Amino acid sequence: MIDTLDQELLNAHERGDKSALVTLYSQAAEAATSDDAKYFYMTHAFIFALDVGHPNANLLRAELIAAGREA
């Protein structure tokens, strides 16, 4: 699954599809096998969410704050 997800992320970056990147980075965060990887991907999802005004931006920020990864 990760190989497919990695390819989808690359494709979304190539297309400049920031809304898809929010979804894909969120999926990568859920699939991550370590906390560092999880919050790395979640931070990327949050940044792209802010960039496009995605409705999940506040939820992502709240999760990062709860994990001590954002102030």
PDB file of N, H, CA, C and O in Angstrom:
ATOM      1  N   MET A   1       0.811  -1.200   0.000  1.00  0.00           N
ATOM      2  CA  MET A   1       0.000   0.000   0.000  1.00  0.00           C
ATOM      3  C   MET A   1       0.853   1.263   0.000  1.00  0.00           C
ATOM      4  O   MET A   1       0.544   2.220  -0.710  1.00  0.00           O
ATOM      5  N   ILE A   2       1.908   1.273   0.778  1.00  0.00           N
ATOM      6  H   ILE A   2       2.159   0.496   1.354  1.00  0.00           H
ATOM      7  CA  ILE A   2       2.738   2.471   0.846  1.00  0.00           C
ATOM      8  C   ILE A   2       3.319   2.801  -0.523  1.00  0.00           C
ATOM      9  O   ILE A   2       3.393   3.976  -0.881  1.00  0.00           O
ATOM     10  N   ASP A   3       3.733   1.804  -1.299  1.00  0.00           N
ATOM     11  H   ASP A   3       3.672   0.849  -1.008  1.00  0.00           H
ATOM     12  CA  ASP A   3       4.266   2.080  -2.629  1.00  0.00           C
ATOM     13  C   ASP A   3       3.242   2.805  -3.490  1.00  0.00           C
ATOM     14  O   ASP A   3       3.578   3.762  -4.187  1.00  0.00           O
ATOM     15  N   THR A   4       2.005   2.352  -3.442  1.00  0.00           N
ATOM     16  H   THR A   4       1.732   1.574  -2.876  1.00  0.00           H
ATOM     17  CA  THR A   4       0.938   2.998  -4.199  1.00  0.00           C
ATOM     18  C   THR A   4       0.695   4.406  -3.679  1.00  0.00           C
ATOM     19  O   THR A   4       0.528   5.341  -4.462  1.00  0.00           O
ATOM     20  N   LEU A   5       0.674   4.559  -2.372  1.00  0.00           N
ATOM     21  H   LEU A   5       0.809   3.799  -1.735  1.00  0.00           H
ATOM     22  CA  LEU A   5       0.463   5.873  -1.776  1.00  0.00           C
ATOM     23  C   LEU A   5       1.602   6.813  -2.140  1.00  0.00           C
ATOM     24  O   LEU A   5       1.362   7.977  -2.461  1.00  0.00           O
ATOM     25  N   ASP A   6       2.828   6.330  -2.096  1.00  0.00           N
ATOM     26  H   ASP A   6       3.023   5.384  -1.836  1.00  0.00           H
ATOM     27  CA  ASP A   6       3.967   7.163  -2.505  1.00  0.00           C
ATOM     28  C   ASP A   6       3.803   7.637  -3.941  1.00  0.00           C
ATOM     29  O   ASP A   6       4.050   8.804  -4.244  1.00  0.00           O
ATOM     30  N   GLN A   7       3.390   6.744  -4.817  1.00  0.00           N
ATOM     31  H   GLN A   7       3.189   5.796  -4.571  1.00  0.00           H
ATOM     32  CA  GLN A   7       3.204   7.113  -6.219  1.00  0.00           C
ATOM     33  C   GLN A   7       2.073   8.127  -6.371  1.00  0.00           C
ATOM     34  O   GLN A   7       2.179   9.065  -7.161  1.00  0.00           O
ATOM     35  N   GLU A   8       1.002   7.940  -5.623  1.00  0.00           N
ATOM     36  H   GLU A   8       0.916   7.178  -4.981  1.00  0.00           H
ATOM     37  CA  GLU A   8      -0.108   8.899  -5.669  1.00  0.00           C
ATOM     38  C   GLU A   8       0.338  10.277  -5.180  1.00  0.00           C
ATOM     39  O   GLU A   8      -0.067  11.299  -5.734  1.00  0.00           O
ATOM     40  N   LEU A   9       1.175  10.299  -4.136  1.00  0.00           N
ATOM     41  H   LEU A   9       1.504   9.469  -3.686  1.00  0.00           H
ATOM     42  CA  LEU A   9       1.713  11.569  -3.647  1.00  0.00           C
ATOM     43  C   LEU A   9       2.556  12.248  -4.717  1.00  0.00           C
ATOM     44  O   LEU A   9       2.414  13.447  -4.959  1.00  0.00           O
ATOM     45  N   LEU A  10       3.427  11.488  -5.352  1.00  0.00           N
ATOM     46  H   LEU A  10       3.543  10.515  -5.156  1.00  0.00           H
ATOM     47  CA  LEU A  10       4.271  12.041  -6.418  1.00  0.00           C
ATOM     48  C   LEU A  10       3.415  12.592  -7.552  1.00  0.00           C
ATOM     49  O   LEU A  10       3.673  13.681  -8.064  1.00  0.00           O
ATOM     50  N   ASN A  11       2.399  11.833  -7.939  1.00  0.00           N
ATOM     51  H   ASN A  11       2.190  10.947  -7.523  1.00  0.00           H
ATOM     52  CA  ASN A  11       1.515  12.276  -9.018  1.00  0.00           C
ATOM     53  C   ASN A  11       0.783  13.562  -8.647  1.00  0.00           C
ATOM     54  O   ASN A  11       0.670  14.472  -9.468  1.00  0.00           O
ATOM     55  N   ALA A  12       0.286  13.640  -7.414  1.00  0.00           N
ATOM     56  H   ALA A  12       0.378  12.901  -6.747  1.00  0.00           H
ATOM     57  CA  ALA A  12      -0.423  14.842  -6.965  1.00  0.00           C
ATOM     58  C   ALA A  12       0.512  16.046  -6.934  1.00  0.00           C
ATOM     59  O   ALA A  12       0.110  17.156  -7.281  1.00  0.00           O
ATOM     60  N   HIS A  13       1.756  15.828  -6.519  1.00  0.00           N
ATOM     61  H   HIS A  13       2.083  14.926  -6.237  1.00  0.00           H
ATOM     62  CA  HIS A  13       2.741  16.919  -6.543  1.00  0.00           C
ATOM     63  C   HIS A  13       2.981  17.378  -7.981  1.00  0.00           C
ATOM     64  O   HIS A  13       3.022  18.578  -8.254  1.00  0.00           O
ATOM     65  N   GLU A  14       3.136  16.441  -8.879  1.00  0.00           N
ATOM     66  H   GLU A  14       3.102  15.467  -8.656  1.00  0.00           H
ATOM     67  CA  GLU A  14       3.373  16.790 -10.280  1.00  0.00           C
ATOM     68  C   GLU A  14       2.210  17.588 -10.865  1.00  0.00           C
ATOM     69  O   GLU A  14       2.421  18.508 -11.655  1.00  0.00           O
ATOM     70  N   ARG A  15       0.986  17.238 -10.481  1.00  0.00           N
ATOM     71  H   ARG A  15       0.814  16.491  -9.839  1.00  0.00           H
ATOM     72  CA  ARG A  15      -0.208  17.938 -10.967  1.00  0.00           C
ATOM     73  C   ARG A  15      -0.446  19.262 -10.244  1.00  0.00           C
ATOM     74  O   ARG A  15      -1.191  20.120 -10.719  1.00  0.00           O
ATOM     75  N   GLY A  16       0.205  19.411  -9.080  1.00  0.00           N
ATOM     76  H   GLY A  16       0.810  18.715  -8.694  1.00  0.00           H
ATOM     77  CA  GLY A  16      -0.050  20.596  -8.262  1.00  0.00           C
ATOM     78  C   GLY A  16      -1.406  20.548  -7.586  1.00  0.00           C
ATOM     79  O   GLY A  16      -1.998  21.585  -7.290  1.00  0.00           O
ATOM     80  N   ASP A  17      -1.898  19.335  -7.342  1.00  0.00           N
ATOM     81  H   ASP A  17      -1.416  18.492  -7.583  1.00  0.00           H
ATOM     82  CA  ASP A  17      -3.230  19.131  -6.762  1.00  0.00           C
ATOM     83  C   ASP A  17      -3.133  19.157  -5.233  1.00  0.00           C
ATOM     84  O   ASP A  17      -2.994  18.118  -4.589  1.00  0.00           O
ATOM     85  N   LYS A  18      -3.208  20.347  -4.679  1.00  0.00           N
ATOM     86  H   LYS A  18      -3.321  21.191  -5.203  1.00  0.00           H
ATOM     87  CA  LYS A  18      -3.012  20.520  -3.237  1.00  0.00           C
ATOM     88  C   LYS A  18      -4.124  19.906  -2.403  1.00  0.00           C
ATOM     89  O   LYS A  18      -3.866  19.418  -1.303  1.00  0.00           O
ATOM     90  N   SER A  19      -5.355  19.919  -2.899  1.00  0.00           N
ATOM     91  H   SER A  19      -5.565  20.315  -3.793  1.00  0.00           H
ATOM     92  CA  SER A  19      -6.445  19.276  -2.161  1.00  0.00           C
ATOM     93  C   SER A  19      -6.211  17.776  -2.053  1.00  0.00           C
ATOM     94  O   SER A  19      -6.443  17.182  -1.000  1.00  0.00           O
ATOM     95  N   ALA A  20      -5.753  17.164  -3.139  1.00  0.00           N
ATOM     96  H   ALA A  20      -5.565  17.647  -3.994  1.00  0.00           H
ATOM     97  CA  ALA A  20      -5.425  15.737  -3.095  1.00  0.00           C
ATOM     98  C   ALA A  20      -4.272  15.489  -2.134  1.00  0.00           C
ATOM     99  O   ALA A  20      -4.247  14.469  -1.446  1.00  0.00           O
ATOM    100  N   LEU A  21      -3.316  16.415  -2.080  1.00  0.00           N
ATOM    101  H   LEU A  21      -3.336  17.244  -2.638  1.00  0.00           H
ATOM    102  CA  LEU A  21      -2.183  16.241  -1.171  1.00  0.00           C
ATOM    103  C   LEU A  21      -2.621  16.244   0.292  1.00  0.00           C
ATOM    104  O   LEU A  21      -2.044  15.527   1.109  1.00  0.00           O
ATOM    105  N   VAL A  22      -3.626  17.035   0.628  1.00  0.00           N
ATOM    106  H   VAL A  22      -4.095  17.618  -0.036  1.00  0.00           H
ATOM    107  CA  VAL A  22      -4.159  17.015   1.999  1.00  0.00           C
ATOM    108  C   VAL A  22      -4.650  15.607   2.325  1.00  0.00           C
ATOM    109  O   VAL A  22      -4.316  15.050   3.371  1.00  0.00           O
ATOM    110  N   THR A  23      -5.430  15.049   1.440  1.00  0.00           N
ATOM    111  H   THR A  23      -5.702  15.501   0.591  1.00  0.00           H
ATOM    112  CA  THR A  23      -5.983  13.707   1.648  1.00  0.00           C
ATOM    113  C   THR A  23      -4.888  12.656   1.680  1.00  0.00           C
ATOM    114  O   THR A  23      -4.871  11.798   2.562  1.00  0.00           O
ATOM    115  N   LEU A  24      -3.985  12.719   0.732  1.00  0.00           N
ATOM    116  H   LEU A  24      -3.999  13.416   0.015  1.00  0.00           H
ATOM    117  CA  LEU A  24      -2.938  11.692   0.627  1.00  0.00           C
ATOM    118  C   LEU A  24      -1.958  11.757   1.799  1.00  0.00           C
ATOM    119  O   LEU A  24      -1.569  10.719   2.333  1.00  0.00           O
ATOM    120  N   TYR A  25      -1.556  12.962   2.204  1.00  0.00           N
ATOM    121  H   TYR A  25      -1.872  13.805   1.770  1.00  0.00           H
ATOM    122  CA  TYR A  25      -0.667  13.063   3.360  1.00  0.00           C
ATOM    123  C   TYR A  25      -1.381  12.630   4.642  1.00  0.00           C
ATOM    124  O   TYR A  25      -0.754  12.074   5.543  1.00  0.00           O
ATOM    125  N   SER A  26      -2.673  12.880   4.726  1.00  0.00           N
ATOM    126  H   SER A  26      -3.183  13.333   3.994  1.00  0.00           H
ATOM    127  CA  SER A  26      -3.439  12.393   5.878  1.00  0.00           C
ATOM    128  C   SER A  26      -3.477  10.870   5.893  1.00  0.00           C
ATOM    129  O   SER A  26      -3.344  10.254   6.950  1.00  0.00           O
ATOM    130  N   GLN A  27      -3.656  10.267   4.730  1.00  0.00           N
ATOM    131  H   GLN A  27      -3.764  10.768   3.871  1.00  0.00           H
ATOM    132  CA  GLN A  27      -3.626   8.806   4.636  1.00  0.00           C
ATOM    133  C   GLN A  27      -2.249   8.263   4.995  1.00  0.00           C
ATOM    134  O   GLN A  27      -2.140   7.241   5.673  1.00  0.00           O
ATOM    135  N   ALA A  28      -1.209   8.934   4.549  1.00  0.00           N
ATOM    136  H   ALA A  28      -1.298   9.764   3.998  1.00  0.00           H
ATOM    137  CA  ALA A  28       0.153   8.510   4.883  1.00  0.00           C
ATOM    138  C   ALA A  28       0.384   8.596   6.392  1.00  0.00           C
ATOM    139  O   ALA A  28       1.044   7.735   6.974  1.00  0.00           O
ATOM    140  N   ALA A  29      -0.163   9.634   7.018  1.00  0.00           N
ATOM    141  H   ALA A  29      -0.700  10.333   6.545  1.00  0.00           H
ATOM    142  CA  ALA A  29      -0.041   9.766   8.475  1.00  0.00           C
ATOM    143  C   ALA A  29      -0.707   8.591   9.179  1.00  0.00           C
ATOM    144  O   ALA A  29      -0.161   8.046  10.138  1.00  0.00           O
ATOM    145  N   GLU A  30      -1.879   8.204   8.707  1.00  0.00           N
ATOM    146  H   GLU A  30      -2.323   8.647   7.928  1.00  0.00           H
ATOM    147  CA  GLU A  30      -2.594   7.071   9.304  1.00  0.00           C
ATOM    148  C   GLU A  30      -1.839   5.757   9.117  1.00  0.00           C
ATOM    149  O   GLU A  30      -1.900   4.879   9.978  1.00  0.00           O
ATOM    150  N   ALA A  31      -1.130   5.620   7.998  1.00  0.00           N
ATOM    151  H   ALA A  31      -1.081   6.334   7.299  1.00  0.00           H
ATOM    152  CA  ALA A  31      -0.422   4.380   7.687  1.00  0.00           C
ATOM    153  C   ALA A  31       0.989   4.334   8.278  1.00  0.00           C
ATOM    154  O   ALA A  31       1.643   3.291   8.245  1.00  0.00           O
ATOM    155  N   ALA A  32       1.455   5.453   8.814  1.00  0.00           N
ATOM    156  H   ALA A  32       0.925   6.300   8.841  1.00  0.00           H
ATOM    157  CA  ALA A  32       2.832   5.531   9.325  1.00  0.00           C
ATOM    158  C   ALA A  32       3.057   4.547  10.469  1.00  0.00           C
ATOM    159  O   ALA A  32       2.148   4.245  11.243  1.00  0.00           O
ATOM    160  N   THR A  33       4.270   4.065  10.552  1.00  0.00           N
ATOM    161  H   THR A  33       5.008   4.310   9.923  1.00  0.00           H
ATOM    162  CA  THR A  33       4.613   3.073  11.573  1.00  0.00           C
ATOM    163  C   THR A  33       5.370   3.667  12.751  1.00  0.00           C
ATOM    164  O   THR A  33       5.744   2.941  13.672  1.00  0.00           O
ATOM    165  N   SER A  34       5.601   4.965  12.736  1.00  0.00           N
ATOM    166  H   SER A  34       5.297   5.555  11.988  1.00  0.00           H
ATOM    167  CA  SER A  34       6.235   5.617  13.887  1.00  0.00           C
ATOM    168  C   SER A  34       5.570   6.972  14.101  1.00  0.00           C
ATOM    169  O   SER A  34       4.984   7.538  13.178  1.00  0.00           O
ATOM    170  N   ASP A  35       5.664   7.480  15.313  1.00  0.00           N
ATOM    171  H   ASP A  35       6.140   7.020  16.062  1.00  0.00           H
ATOM    172  CA  ASP A  35       5.078   8.790  15.600  1.00  0.00           C
ATOM    173  C   ASP A  35       5.754   9.888  14.787  1.00  0.00           C
ATOM    174  O   ASP A  35       5.082  10.792  14.290  1.00  0.00           O
ATOM    175  N   ASP A  36       7.085   9.818  14.646  1.00  0.00           N
ATOM    176  H   ASP A  36       7.630   9.083  15.050  1.00  0.00           H
ATOM    177  CA  ASP A  36       7.773  10.846  13.869  1.00  0.00           C
ATOM    178  C   ASP A  36       7.271  10.880  12.433  1.00  0.00           C
ATOM    179  O   ASP A  36       7.026  11.956  11.887  1.00  0.00           O
ATOM    180  N   ALA A  37       7.116   9.720  11.819  1.00  0.00           N
ATOM    181  H   ALA A  37       7.315   8.846  12.262  1.00  0.00           H
ATOM    182  CA  ALA A  37       6.606   9.668  10.447  1.00  0.00           C
ATOM    183  C   ALA A  37       5.167  10.161  10.400  1.00  0.00           C
ATOM    184  O   ALA A  37       4.793  10.915   9.501  1.00  0.00           O
ATOM    185  N   LYS A  38       4.366   9.738  11.362  1.00  0.00           N
ATOM    186  H   LYS A  38       4.670   9.126  12.092  1.00  0.00           H
ATOM    187  CA  LYS A  38       2.954  10.148  11.399  1.00  0.00           C
ATOM    188  C   LYS A  38       2.827  11.662  11.415  1.00  0.00           C
ATOM    189  O   LYS A  38       2.067  12.234  10.633  1.00  0.00           O
ATOM    190  N   TYR A  39       3.559  12.304  12.291  1.00  0.00           N
ATOM    191  H   TYR A  39       4.177  11.839  12.926  1.00  0.00           H
ATOM    192  CA  TYR A  39       3.411  13.745  12.421  1.00  0.00           C
ATOM    193  C   TYR A  39       4.154  14.506  11.336  1.00  0.00           C
ATOM    194  O   TYR A  39       3.809  15.653  11.053  1.00  0.00           O
ATOM    195  N   PHE A  40       5.156  13.908  10.726  1.00  0.00           N
ATOM    196  H   PHE A  40       5.436  12.976  10.956  1.00  0.00           H
ATOM    197  CA  PHE A  40       5.786  14.478   9.533  1.00  0.00           C
ATOM    198  C   PHE A  40       4.743  14.598   8.426  1.00  0.00           C
ATOM    199  O   PHE A  40       4.567  15.665   7.839  1.00  0.00           O
ATOM    200  N   TYR A  41       4.058  13.496   8.148  1.00  0.00           N
ATOM    201  H   TYR A  41       4.202  12.629   8.624  1.00  0.00           H
ATOM    202  CA  TYR A  41       3.028  13.505   7.107  1.00  0.00           C
ATOM    203  C   TYR A  41       1.856  14.407   7.481  1.00  0.00           C
ATOM    204  O   TYR A  41       1.317  15.112   6.628  1.00  0.00           O
ATOM    205  N   MET A  42       1.464  14.386   8.743  1.00  0.00           N
ATOM    206  H   MET A  42       1.902  13.813   9.436  1.00  0.00           H
ATOM    207  CA  MET A  42       0.335  15.206   9.179  1.00  0.00           C
ATOM    208  C   MET A  42       0.672  16.692   9.047  1.00  0.00           C
ATOM    209  O   MET A  42      -0.190  17.496   8.693  1.00  0.00           O
ATOM    210  N   THR A  43       1.921  17.054   9.331  1.00  0.00           N
ATOM    211  H   THR A  43       2.621  16.401   9.619  1.00  0.00           H
ATOM    212  CA  THR A  43       2.341  18.444   9.175  1.00  0.00           C
ATOM    213  C   THR A  43       2.232  18.868   7.715  1.00  0.00           C
ATOM    214  O   THR A  43       1.783  19.974   7.415  1.00  0.00           O
ATOM    215  N   HIS A  44       2.640  17.991   6.816  1.00  0.00           N
ATOM    216  H   HIS A  44       3.004  17.092   7.059  1.00  0.00           H
ATOM    217  CA  HIS A  44       2.508  18.300   5.391  1.00  0.00           C
ATOM    218  C   HIS A  44       1.030  18.455   5.010  1.00  0.00           C
ATOM    219  O   HIS A  44       0.669  19.374   4.274  1.00  0.00           O
ATOM    220  N   ALA A  45       0.195  17.569   5.505  1.00  0.00           N
ATOM    221  H   ALA A  45       0.489  16.823   6.102  1.00  0.00           H
ATOM    222  CA  ALA A  45      -1.238  17.676   5.224  1.00  0.00           C
ATOM    223  C   ALA A  45      -1.766  19.018   5.719  1.00  0.00           C
ATOM    224  O   ALA A  45      -2.537  19.680   5.024  1.00  0.00           O
ATOM    225  N   PHE A  46      -1.353  19.416   6.914  1.00  0.00           N
ATOM    226  H   PHE A  46      -0.727  18.878   7.478  1.00  0.00           H
ATOM    227  CA  PHE A  46      -1.790  20.682   7.499  1.00  0.00           C
ATOM    228  C   PHE A  46      -1.347  21.871   6.653  1.00  0.00           C
ATOM    229  O   PHE A  46      -2.136  22.782   6.400  1.00  0.00           O
ATOM    230  N   ILE A  47      -0.097  21.867   6.219  1.00  0.00           N
ATOM    231  H   ILE A  47       0.543  21.127   6.426  1.00  0.00           H
ATOM    232  CA  ILE A  47       0.428  22.980   5.416  1.00  0.00           C
ATOM    233  C   ILE A  47      -0.362  23.125   4.119  1.00  0.00           C
ATOM    234  O   ILE A  47      -0.755  24.230   3.746  1.00  0.00           O
ATOM    235  N   PHE A  48      -0.592  22.007   3.435  1.00  0.00           N
ATOM    236  H   PHE A  48      -0.273  21.109   3.739  1.00  0.00           H
ATOM    237  CA  PHE A  48      -1.364  22.078   2.195  1.00  0.00           C
ATOM    238  C   PHE A  48      -2.814  22.459   2.472  1.00  0.00           C
ATOM    239  O   PHE A  48      -3.437  23.151   1.666  1.00  0.00           O
ATOM    240  N   ALA A  49      -3.354  22.017   3.600  1.00  0.00           N
ATOM    241  H   ALA A  49      -2.848  21.455   4.254  1.00  0.00           H
ATOM    242  CA  ALA A  49      -4.722  22.383   3.969  1.00  0.00           C
ATOM    243  C   ALA A  49      -4.833  23.889   4.178  1.00  0.00           C
ATOM    244  O   ALA A  49      -5.804  24.509   3.744  1.00  0.00           O
ATOM    245  N   LEU A  50      -3.848  24.471   4.838  1.00  0.00           N
ATOM    246  H   LEU A  50      -3.060  23.967   5.192  1.00  0.00           H
ATOM    247  CA  LEU A  50      -3.846  25.921   5.023  1.00  0.00           C
ATOM    248  C   LEU A  50      -3.761  26.636   3.684  1.00  0.00           C
ATOM    249  O   LEU A  50      -4.427  27.647   3.461  1.00  0.00           O
ATOM    250  N   ASP A  51      -2.939  26.101   2.804  1.00  0.00           N
ATOM    251  H   ASP A  51      -2.397  25.280   2.985  1.00  0.00           H
ATOM    252  CA  ASP A  51      -2.699  26.736   1.513  1.00  0.00           C
ATOM    253  C   ASP A  51      -3.961  26.822   0.663  1.00  0.00           C
ATOM    254  O   ASP A  51      -4.157  27.794  -0.067  1.00  0.00           O
ATOM    255  N   VAL A  52      -4.812  25.809   0.756  1.00  0.00           N
ATOM    256  H   VAL A  52      -4.652  25.020   1.348  1.00  0.00           H
ATOM    257  CA  VAL A  52      -6.014  25.797  -0.091  1.00  0.00           C
ATOM    258  C   VAL A  52      -7.302  26.080   0.684  1.00  0.00           C
ATOM    259  O   VAL A  52      -8.390  26.018   0.112  1.00  0.00           O
ATOM    260  N   GLY A  53      -7.193  26.386   1.972  1.00  0.00           N
ATOM    261  H   GLY A  53      -6.309  26.436   2.437  1.00  0.00           H
ATOM    262  CA  GLY A  53      -8.390  26.633   2.771  1.00  0.00           C
ATOM    263  C   GLY A  53      -9.231  25.379   2.945  1.00  0.00           C
ATOM    264  O   GLY A  53     -10.460  25.444   2.977  1.00  0.00           O
ATOM    265  N   HIS A  54      -8.569  24.251   3.055  1.00  0.00           N
ATOM    266  H   HIS A  54      -7.571  24.198   3.028  1.00  0.00           H
ATOM    267  CA  HIS A  54      -9.247  22.956   3.188  1.00  0.00           C
ATOM    268  C   HIS A  54      -9.996  22.888   4.526  1.00  0.00           C
ATOM    269  O   HIS A  54      -9.495  23.374   5.539  1.00  0.00           O
ATOM    270  N   PRO A  55     -11.181  22.293   4.534  1.00  0.00           N
ATOM    271  CA  PRO A  55     -11.966  22.237   5.774  1.00  0.00           C
ATOM    272  C   PRO A  55     -11.318  21.399   6.887  1.00  0.00           C
ATOM    273  O   PRO A  55     -11.724  21.519   8.043  1.00  0.00           O
ATOM    274  N   ASN A  56     -10.340  20.569   6.579  1.00  0.00           N
ATOM    275  H   ASN A  56     -10.010  20.472   5.640  1.00  0.00           H
ATOM    276  CA  ASN A  56      -9.685  19.763   7.611  1.00  0.00           C
ATOM    277  C   ASN A  56      -8.528  20.477   8.297  1.00  0.00           C
ATOM    278  O   ASN A  56      -7.903  19.909   9.193  1.00  0.00           O
ATOM    279  N   ALA A  57      -8.231  21.698   7.901  1.00  0.00           N
ATOM    280  H   ALA A  57      -8.738  22.160   7.174  1.00  0.00           H
ATOM    281  CA  ALA A  57      -7.084  22.410   8.473  1.00  0.00           C
ATOM    282  C   ALA A  57      -7.176  22.518   9.995  1.00  0.00           C
ATOM    283  O   ALA A  57      -6.194  22.256  10.690  1.00  0.00           O
ATOM    284  N   ASN A  58      -8.326  22.896  10.514  1.00  0.00           N
ATOM    285  H   ASN A  58      -9.124  23.109   9.949  1.00  0.00           H
ATOM    286  CA  ASN A  58      -8.469  23.051  11.969  1.00  0.00           C
ATOM    287  C   ASN A  58      -8.340  21.716  12.694  1.00  0.00           C
ATOM    288  O   ASN A  58      -7.747  21.649  13.771  1.00  0.00           O
ATOM    289  N   LEU A  59      -8.884  20.664  12.115  1.00  0.00           N
ATOM    290  H   LEU A  59      -9.365  20.718  11.240  1.00  0.00           H
ATOM    291  CA  LEU A  59      -8.774  19.330  12.714  1.00  0.00           C
ATOM    292  C   LEU A  59      -7.318  18.864  12.735  1.00  0.00           C
ATOM    293  O   LEU A  59      -6.842  18.344  13.744  1.00  0.00           O
ATOM    294  N   LEU A  60      -6.626  19.050  11.631  1.00  0.00           N
ATOM    295  H   LEU A  60      -7.013  19.473  10.811  1.00  0.00           H
ATOM    296  CA  LEU A  60      -5.213  18.658  11.575  1.00  0.00           C
ATOM    297  C   LEU A  60      -4.403  19.443  12.602  1.00  0.00           C
ATOM    298  O   LEU A  60      -3.560  18.874  13.295  1.00  0.00           O
ATOM    299  N   ARG A  61      -4.651  20.728  12.699  1.00  0.00           N
ATOM    300  H   ARG A  61      -5.336  21.190  12.136  1.00  0.00           H
ATOM    301  CA  ARG A  61      -3.922  21.552  13.678  1.00  0.00           C
ATOM    302  C   ARG A  61      -4.208  21.077  15.100  1.00  0.00           C
ATOM    303  O   ARG A  61      -3.295  20.982  15.920  1.00  0.00           O
ATOM    304  N   ALA A  62      -5.458  20.784  15.388  1.00  0.00           N
ATOM    305  H   ALA A  62      -6.200  20.862  14.722  1.00  0.00           H
ATOM    306  CA  ALA A  62      -5.820  20.312  16.725  1.00  0.00           C
ATOM    307  C   ALA A  62      -5.105  19.004  17.056  1.00  0.00           C
ATOM    308  O   ALA A  62      -4.662  18.806  18.188  1.00  0.00           O
ATOM    309  N   GLU A  63      -4.992  18.121  16.084  1.00  0.00           N
ATOM    310  H   GLU A  63      -5.351  18.281  15.165  1.00  0.00           H
ATOM    311  CA  GLU A  63      -4.290  16.848  16.309  1.00  0.00           C
ATOM    312  C   GLU A  63      -2.804  17.085  16.540  1.00  0.00           C
ATOM    313  O   GLU A  63      -2.202  16.438  17.397  1.00  0.00           O
ATOM    314  N   LEU A  64      -2.208  17.999  15.790  1.00  0.00           N
ATOM    315  H   LEU A  64      -2.698  18.525  15.094  1.00  0.00           H
ATOM    316  CA  LEU A  64      -0.796  18.311  15.987  1.00  0.00           C
ATOM    317  C   LEU A  64      -0.560  18.945  17.361  1.00  0.00           C
ATOM    318  O   LEU A  64       0.420  18.627  18.034  1.00  0.00           O
ATOM    319  N   ILE A  65      -1.453  19.834  17.768  1.00  0.00           N
ATOM    320  H   ILE A  65      -2.249  20.092  17.221  1.00  0.00           H
ATOM    321  CA  ILE A  65      -1.321  20.462  19.090  1.00  0.00           C
ATOM    322  C   ILE A  65      -1.463  19.419  20.190  1.00  0.00           C
ATOM    323  O   ILE A  65      -0.675  19.412  21.136  1.00  0.00           O
ATOM    324  N   ALA A  66      -2.460  18.532  20.083  1.00  0.00           N
ATOM    325  H   ALA A  66      -3.101  18.537  19.315  1.00  0.00           H
ATOM    326  CA  ALA A  66      -2.693  17.507  21.091  1.00  0.00           C
ATOM    327  C   ALA A  66      -1.483  16.582  21.231  1.00  0.00           C
ATOM    328  O   ALA A  66      -1.220  16.054  22.312  1.00  0.00           O
ATOM    329  N   ALA A  67      -0.754  16.393  20.139  1.00  0.00           N
ATOM    330  H   ALA A  67      -0.968  16.823  19.261  1.00  0.00           H
ATOM    331  CA  ALA A  67       0.430  15.521  20.160  1.00  0.00           C
ATOM    332  C   ALA A  67       1.692  16.296  20.555  1.00  0.00           C
ATOM    333  O   ALA A  67       2.775  15.712  20.613  1.00  0.00           O
ATOM    334  N   GLY A  68       1.569  17.600  20.826  1.00  0.00           N
ATOM    335  H   GLY A  68       0.690  18.074  20.779  1.00  0.00           H
ATOM    336  CA  GLY A  68       2.713  18.389  21.194  1.00  0.00           C
ATOM    337  C   GLY A  68       3.624  18.712  20.016  1.00  0.00           C
ATOM    338  O   GLY A  68       4.808  18.997  20.194  1.00  0.00           O
ATOM    339  N   ARG A  69       3.054  18.663  18.802  1.00  0.00           N
ATOM    340  H   ARG A  69       2.092  18.432  18.657  1.00  0.00           H
ATOM    341  CA  ARG A  69       3.849  18.893  17.588  1.00  0.00           C
ATOM    342  C   ARG A  69       3.619  20.264  16.976  1.00  0.00           C
ATOM    343  O   ARG A  69       4.231  20.605  15.963  1.00  0.00           O
ATOM    344  N   GLU A  70       2.736  21.055  17.586  1.00  0.00           N
ATOM    345  H   GLU A  70       2.239  20.777  18.409  1.00  0.00           H
ATOM    346  CA  GLU A  70       2.453  22.393  17.087  1.00  0.00           C
ATOM    347  C   GLU A  70       1.980  23.218  18.263  1.00  0.00           C
ATOM    348  O   GLU A  70       1.245  22.728  19.119  1.00  0.00           O
ATOM    349  N   ALA A  71       2.403  24.474  18.305  1.00  0.00           N
ATOM    350  H   ALA A  71       3.000  24.872  17.609  1.00  0.00           H
ATOM    351  CA  ALA A  71       2.029  25.332  19.442  1.00  0.00           C
ATOM    352  C   ALA A  71       0.986  26.346  19.057  1.00  0.00           C
ATOM    353  O   ALA A  71       0.561  27.143  19.893  1.00  0.00           O
TER     354      ALA A  71
END
